[in-house]
Amino acid sequence: MKILYGLSSLSGMFSVKNAYAASGAASASGGWESTLMNFAPLIAIVVIFYLLVILPQQKRTKEHKKMIESLKVGDEVLTTGGIFGVITGIADQLFTIEIAKDVKIKITKSAIATKTIKQ
């Protein structure tokens, strides 16, 4: 009988009522400071992600757009598909590039990867 009594008092110590009472006392004394401290790591991760991923990508996008706008007829370019060519015509959203003698293709402006140096 002593063993059973000991187990029942031990299980009563870990009851749900005791758990609620303990958490209520802690939250009443902590207030908004503890809530802010719980979100601090999440806020730090978002800031680090913004600084390491989003800002550099925005910078690359801005530089690429500037490069596309500066292209003119006669510039040698590399497409995202790996094709080298010389710009022979510029339309609203299209470039006509010559990839071989008398072989011209039309591509969108967004398909230009880089401007290359003529050799």
N, C-alpha and C positions, 0 to 999 in steps of 0.2 A: 503494500500500500504506500509506503513512503516513496518509492520510486515513481509511482503514478502521480502522486501529489506534487512531486518535484517537477515532473514534466509538464503538468498542467499550469503550474505557476510560471514556468519558463516560457510556455507558448503564450500566456497572457501578457508577458512583457513585450512581445513583438506583435501585438494586435494592431488592427487598423486604427483604432481610436488613439493609441499612443503615437502612431505615425502622423496623423492629422494634427494632433496637438503640438508635436515638435516642429512641424513645418510652419504652422501658423505663428508660433512665437518667433521663428527666425525671420519670416517675411515681414512681420510687423516692425521689427527693429531695424531691418535692412533698408527698406524703402526703395526709392528710385535709384539710389547709388548702386545697390546690388544688381538691379536690373540692367543698368548701364554697363556695369562690369561684366555681366553675362554676354552682352552684345559687343563688347570691345574687340574680341578676336574676329568676329564676323566683319565688323567695320574695317579693321586693319587688313583683312584679306581682300575686301572690295577695293580699298585704296591702292594696295600693292598691285592687284590685277589691273586697275586702271592705268597706273604708272608704267607697268612693264609690258602691257599688251595693247591697250586701246590707244594711248598717245602715240607710240611709234607707228602703229598702223595708219593713224590719221595723217601723220607726217609723210609716210610713203605715198599715200593716196594723193595728197596735195602736190607732192613733187612729180608724180606720174602725170597728173592732170596738166601741170605746168609744162612738162616736156611734150605732151601731145599737142597742146596749143601752140608750141613754138616750132613744130615741124613745118617744113615747106617743101616745095617741089625740088627734087634733086638730093634730098637727104636719104642716106642709107639707113634702113631700119631692120630690126629683128622682130618677127611676130611671136606670139605666145606659142604657136605651133612649131617654131624652130625654122621658119623660112626667112632667108635674107632677101632683101629686095631694095629697089630704089623707088622712091615716091615719084610718080609721074602725073598724078592728078589728085585734087582734094575736093571733096563734095561736103555736104552738110555733116553727115555721120559716117562717111566712107572715105577711104584712101584707095587709089588705084596704084598698085606697085608692080614694077617690072621685075620678075624673078629670073628671067633669062632673056636672050635677044628675042624680041617680038612675042614674049609671053607675059601677059599682064593679067593680074587678078585684082578683084575688088575685095577689100576687107573692111570691117568696122574699125573705128578709131580705138575702141577698147581692146582690140586684138594686137595692138602694137605693144611689145614688151619694152624695147629699148631703142635708142638711136645709136647706131654704130658709127665707127670712124672709117671713112673711105680709105682704101689702101691702093 
